[in-house]
């Protein structure tokens, strides 16, 4: 199992990023959460097999149509045992 914390910057709010990411995560079989941040970025934690996490990280680098990702900070964390994938309130 691999778990990562990711902060994505650019034009990533107001374009369906979080809800599309939830669909992508469920399709990949990854678990975790995603939320907007007050600074305009999107923050997420993704957990799953290395392939599942890598697939979602690749999607996050592009984002949904209408978004413009300019950067992503990725940090590995110990697995947390997440089940499912949720959209959390803005933090």
Secondary structure as the mmCIF struct_conf table of DSSP 4:
data_model
#
loop_
_struct_conf.conf_type_id
_struct_conf.id
_struct_conf.beg_label_comp_id
_struct_conf.beg_label_asym_id
_struct_conf.beg_label_seq_id
_struct_conf.end_label_comp_id
_struct_conf.end_label_asym_id
_struct_conf.end_label_seq_id
STRN STRN1 UNK A 2 UNK A 11
BEND BEND1 UNK A 13 UNK A 16
HELX_RH_AL_P HELX_RH_AL_P1 UNK A 17 UNK A 28
TURN_TY1_P TURN_TY1_P1 UNK A 29 UNK A 29
STRN STRN2 UNK A 31 UNK A 36
TURN_TY1_P TURN_TY1_P2 UNK A 38 UNK A 39
BEND BEND2 UNK A 40 UNK A 40
STRN STRN3 UNK A 42 UNK A 48
HELX_RH_AL_P HELX_RH_AL_P2 UNK A 50 UNK A 62
BEND BEND3 UNK A 64 UNK A 64
TURN_TY1_P TURN_TY1_P3 UNK A 65 UNK A 66
STRN STRN4 UNK A 68 UNK A 77
BEND BEND4 UNK A 84 UNK A 84
STRN STRN5 UNK A 85 UNK A 87
HELX_LH_PP_P HELX_LH_PP_P1 UNK A 88 UNK A 90
#
